[in-house]
Amino acid sequence: MAAMCGPDRPGTMQYCSTRGGVHGWDFRDVLFSGYAPDGGMFMPENVPVLSPDTVRGWGGRSYPELVVEVASLFIPNQLIPRLDLEVLVSEALSGFSLPEVVRVARLKDGLSVLELFHGETLAFKDLAMTCTVRFLEYFLQKEKRRATVVVGTSGDTGGSAIQSAKGLSGLDLVVVYPQGRITPVQEKHMTTCLEDNVHVFAADGSSDDIDQPLRRLFADQELVKSHGS
Protein backbone atom coordinates (compact mmCIF):
# COMPACT_ATOMS: atom_id res chain seq x y z
CA MET A 1 0.00 0.00 0.00
CA ALA A 2 1.26 3.47 -0.86
CA ALA A 3 2.24 5.76 1.96
CA MET A 4 0.22 8.89 2.62
CA CYS A 5 1.64 12.38 2.42
CA GLY A 6 0.31 15.81 3.19
CA PRO A 7 0.03 18.85 0.90
CA ASP A 8 3.06 20.38 2.63
CA ARG A 9 5.24 17.79 0.88
CA PRO A 10 4.43 18.20 -2.83
CA GLY A 11 8.02 17.61 -3.83
CA THR A 12 7.74 13.94 -2.88
CA MET A 13 5.02 13.16 -5.45
CA GLN A 14 5.92 10.28 -7.75
CA TYR A 15 3.87 7.92 -9.87
CA CYS A 16 3.55 4.17 -10.31
CA SER A 17 1.74 1.78 -12.65
CA THR A 18 -1.59 0.22 -11.73
CA ARG A 19 0.00 -3.11 -12.70
CA GLY A 20 2.81 -2.73 -10.19
CA GLY A 21 5.75 -2.95 -12.57
CA VAL A 22 6.77 0.72 -12.62
CA HIS A 23 7.55 3.02 -9.68
CA GLY A 24 9.19 6.37 -9.02
CA TRP A 25 8.27 8.28 -12.17
CA ASP A 26 7.78 12.03 -11.95
CA PHE A 27 5.00 14.16 -13.45
CA ARG A 28 6.95 15.17 -16.54
CA ASP A 29 7.76 11.58 -17.50
CA VAL A 30 4.19 10.43 -16.91
CA LEU A 31 2.80 13.33 -18.94
CA PHE A 32 4.79 12.28 -22.00
CA SER A 33 4.30 8.54 -21.60
CA GLY A 34 0.59 7.78 -21.80
CA TYR A 35 0.49 4.15 -20.71
CA ALA A 36 3.15 2.79 -18.36
CA PRO A 37 5.77 0.45 -19.92
CA ASP A 38 4.07 -2.56 -18.28
CA GLY A 39 0.76 -1.67 -19.94
CA GLY A 40 -0.87 -0.17 -16.87
CA MET A 41 -2.14 3.31 -16.16
CA PHE A 42 -0.16 5.74 -14.02
CA MET A 43 -1.38 6.71 -10.58
CA PRO A 44 0.17 8.67 -7.67
CA GLU A 45 2.29 6.60 -5.30
CA ASN A 46 1.20 8.89 -2.47
CA VAL A 47 -2.32 10.16 -1.91
CA PRO A 48 -2.35 13.76 -0.64
CA VAL A 49 -4.20 14.24 2.63
CA LEU A 50 -6.17 17.46 2.94
CA SER A 51 -7.02 18.86 6.35
CA PRO A 52 -10.55 20.16 7.04
CA ASP A 53 -9.10 23.67 7.30
CA THR A 54 -7.56 23.35 3.82
CA VAL A 55 -10.85 22.21 2.30
CA ARG A 56 -12.75 25.02 4.02
CA GLY A 57 -10.17 27.51 2.81
CA TRP A 58 -10.80 26.42 -0.76
CA GLY A 59 -14.51 27.18 -0.44
CA GLY A 60 -14.25 30.71 -1.76
CA ARG A 61 -11.72 30.04 -4.52
CA SER A 62 -12.49 30.34 -8.23
CA TYR A 63 -12.24 27.32 -10.48
CA PRO A 64 -8.84 28.37 -11.96
CA GLU A 65 -7.51 28.92 -8.43
CA LEU A 66 -8.71 25.48 -7.39
CA VAL A 67 -7.01 23.92 -10.41
CA VAL A 68 -3.73 25.47 -9.32
CA GLU A 69 -4.17 24.29 -5.72
CA VAL A 70 -5.00 20.71 -6.72
CA ALA A 71 -2.37 20.52 -9.47
CA SER A 72 0.32 21.74 -7.09
CA LEU A 73 -0.28 18.64 -4.97
CA PHE A 74 0.69 16.42 -7.89
CA ILE A 75 3.29 18.55 -9.72
CA PRO A 76 6.42 19.29 -7.68
CA ASN A 77 7.54 22.91 -7.59
CA GLN A 78 10.92 21.98 -9.05
CA LEU A 79 9.19 20.74 -12.23
CA ILE A 80 6.72 23.61 -12.64
CA PRO A 81 7.25 26.51 -10.21
CA ARG A 82 4.09 27.86 -8.60
CA LEU A 83 4.11 31.14 -10.52
CA ASP A 84 4.54 29.30 -13.82
CA LEU A 85 1.70 26.95 -12.88
CA GLU A 86 -0.62 29.86 -12.19
CA VAL A 87 0.18 31.40 -15.59
CA LEU A 88 -0.28 28.08 -17.43
CA VAL A 89 -3.67 27.42 -15.85
CA SER A 90 -4.84 30.98 -16.45
CA GLU A 91 -3.86 30.81 -20.13
CA ALA A 92 -5.34 27.34 -20.55
CA LEU A 93 -8.76 28.40 -19.26
CA SER A 94 -8.82 31.83 -20.91
CA GLY A 95 -10.84 30.58 -23.86
CA PHE A 96 -13.90 29.66 -21.80
CA SER A 97 -16.95 31.82 -22.33
CA LEU A 98 -17.40 32.38 -18.60
CA PRO A 99 -14.75 34.07 -16.41
CA GLU A 100 -15.60 31.53 -13.70
CA VAL A 101 -15.13 28.67 -16.25
CA VAL A 102 -17.82 26.46 -14.67
CA ARG A 103 -21.14 27.51 -13.21
CA VAL A 104 -23.75 25.96 -10.94
CA ALA A 105 -27.30 26.49 -12.22
CA ARG A 106 -29.82 26.57 -9.39
CA LEU A 107 -33.07 24.98 -10.50
CA LYS A 108 -36.31 24.47 -8.60
CA ASP A 109 -36.92 21.99 -5.79
CA GLY A 110 -33.32 22.27 -4.60
CA LEU A 111 -31.88 20.78 -7.79
CA SER A 112 -28.53 22.15 -8.97
CA VAL A 113 -26.65 21.42 -12.18
CA LEU A 114 -22.94 22.00 -12.71
CA GLU A 115 -22.39 23.40 -16.21
CA LEU A 116 -19.23 22.01 -17.83
CA PHE A 117 -19.92 23.11 -21.40
CA HIS A 118 -18.50 26.62 -21.52
CA GLY A 119 -15.23 25.65 -23.22
CA GLU A 120 -14.45 26.34 -26.86
CA THR A 121 -15.71 22.94 -28.05
CA LEU A 122 -18.67 22.89 -25.62
CA ALA A 123 -17.45 19.55 -24.20
CA PHE A 124 -16.44 18.87 -20.61
CA LYS A 125 -13.18 17.46 -22.00
CA ASP A 126 -12.01 21.06 -22.49
CA LEU A 127 -11.51 21.43 -18.73
CA ALA A 128 -8.67 18.90 -18.65
CA MET A 129 -7.42 19.03 -22.22
CA THR A 130 -6.61 22.73 -22.22
CA CYS A 131 -4.38 22.32 -19.16
CA THR A 132 -2.78 19.09 -20.37
CA VAL A 133 -1.71 20.67 -23.65
CA ARG A 134 -0.31 23.72 -21.84
CA PHE A 135 1.75 21.43 -19.60
CA LEU A 136 3.09 19.59 -22.65
CA GLU A 137 3.96 22.85 -24.38
CA TYR A 138 5.67 24.15 -21.23
CA PHE A 139 8.14 21.25 -21.09
CA LEU A 140 8.68 21.20 -24.87
CA GLN A 141 9.61 24.87 -24.91
CA LYS A 142 11.82 24.47 -21.87
CA GLU A 143 13.64 21.52 -23.46
CA LYS A 144 13.67 23.11 -26.95
CA ARG A 145 12.22 20.12 -28.77
CA ARG A 146 9.12 18.78 -30.53
CA ALA A 147 6.77 15.92 -29.75
CA THR A 148 3.97 14.03 -31.47
CA VAL A 149 0.75 13.35 -29.58
CA VAL A 150 -1.56 10.57 -30.83
CA VAL A 151 -5.22 10.62 -29.78
CA GLY A 152 -7.88 7.99 -30.38
CA THR A 153 -11.34 9.51 -29.96
CA SER A 154 -15.02 8.63 -29.97
CA GLY A 155 -15.80 12.29 -30.70
CA ASP A 156 -15.35 14.90 -27.98
CA THR A 157 -11.73 14.18 -27.01
CA GLY A 158 -10.43 14.69 -30.53
CA GLY A 159 -12.15 18.02 -31.01
CA SER A 160 -10.99 19.26 -27.64
CA ALA A 161 -7.39 18.18 -28.30
CA ILE A 162 -7.41 19.90 -31.69
CA GLN A 163 -8.79 23.13 -30.29
CA SER A 164 -6.18 23.14 -27.52
CA ALA A 165 -3.16 22.16 -29.64
CA LYS A 166 -3.75 23.79 -33.02
CA GLY A 167 -1.00 26.15 -34.11
CA LEU A 168 1.49 25.16 -31.42
CA SER A 169 5.02 25.14 -32.82
CA GLY A 170 6.42 22.33 -30.69
CA LEU A 171 3.63 19.80 -30.94
CA ASP A 172 2.21 17.66 -33.74
CA LEU A 173 -1.23 16.20 -33.06
CA VAL A 174 -2.52 13.02 -34.73
CA VAL A 175 -6.22 12.27 -34.15
CA VAL A 176 -7.91 9.02 -35.20
CA TYR A 177 -11.70 8.70 -35.06
CA PRO A 178 -14.14 5.90 -36.04
CA GLN A 179 -15.63 6.50 -39.48
CA GLY A 180 -19.43 6.85 -39.37
CA ARG A 181 -19.66 6.53 -35.58
CA ILE A 182 -19.49 10.15 -34.47
CA THR A 183 -21.90 13.02 -34.98
CA PRO A 184 -21.63 15.30 -38.05
CA VAL A 185 -20.77 18.23 -35.77
CA GLN A 186 -17.95 16.28 -34.10
CA GLU A 187 -16.58 15.20 -37.48
CA LYS A 188 -16.67 18.71 -38.94
CA HIS A 189 -14.98 20.09 -35.85
CA MET A 190 -12.06 17.74 -36.39
CA THR A 191 -11.80 17.64 -40.18
CA THR A 192 -12.06 21.37 -40.86
CA CYS A 193 -8.98 22.38 -38.88
CA LEU A 194 -6.34 23.62 -41.33
CA GLU A 195 -3.41 24.07 -38.97
CA ASP A 196 -0.19 22.43 -40.16
CA ASN A 197 0.42 20.66 -36.83
CA VAL A 198 -2.97 18.86 -36.78
CA HIS A 199 -3.46 15.57 -38.67
CA VAL A 200 -6.86 13.83 -38.60
CA PHE A 201 -7.68 10.33 -39.88
CA ALA A 202 -10.87 8.26 -40.04
CA ALA A 203 -10.59 4.53 -39.34
CA ASP A 204 -12.89 1.54 -39.78
CA GLY A 205 -14.39 0.05 -36.65
CA SER A 206 -15.31 1.49 -33.26
CA SER A 207 -13.31 3.65 -30.89
CA ASP A 208 -12.51 0.45 -28.94
CA ASP A 209 -11.08 -1.05 -32.15
CA ILE A 210 -8.90 2.03 -32.58
CA ASP A 211 -7.59 1.70 -29.04
CA GLN A 212 -5.98 -1.69 -29.74
CA PRO A 213 -3.33 -0.60 -32.28
CA LEU A 214 -2.74 2.59 -30.31
CA ARG A 215 -1.98 0.52 -27.20
CA ARG A 216 0.57 -1.48 -29.20
CA LEU A 217 2.05 1.75 -30.53
CA PHE A 218 2.42 3.22 -27.04
CA ALA A 219 4.00 -0.02 -25.81
CA ASP A 220 6.87 0.40 -28.31
CA GLN A 221 9.21 2.38 -26.08
CA GLU A 222 11.76 3.07 -28.81
CA LEU A 223 9.07 4.48 -31.08
CA VAL A 224 7.66 6.59 -28.26
CA LYS A 225 11.09 7.99 -27.41
CA SER A 226 11.83 8.83 -31.04
CA HIS A 227 8.70 10.98 -31.20
CA GLY A 228 9.27 13.08 -28.13
CA SER A 229 8.92 11.15 -24.87
Secondary structure, 3 states (H helix, E strand, C coil): CCCEECCCCHHHCCEEECCCCCCCECHHHHHCCCCCCCCCCEEECCEECCCHHHHHHHHHCCHHHHHHHHHHHHCCCCCCCHHHHHHHHHHHCCCCCCCCCCEEEECHHHCEEEECCCCCCCCCCHHHHHHHHHHHHHHHHHHCCCEEEEEECCCHHHHHHHHHHCCCCCEEEEEEEECCCCCHHHHHHHHCCCCCCEEEEEECCCHHHHHHHHHHHHHCHHHHHHCCC
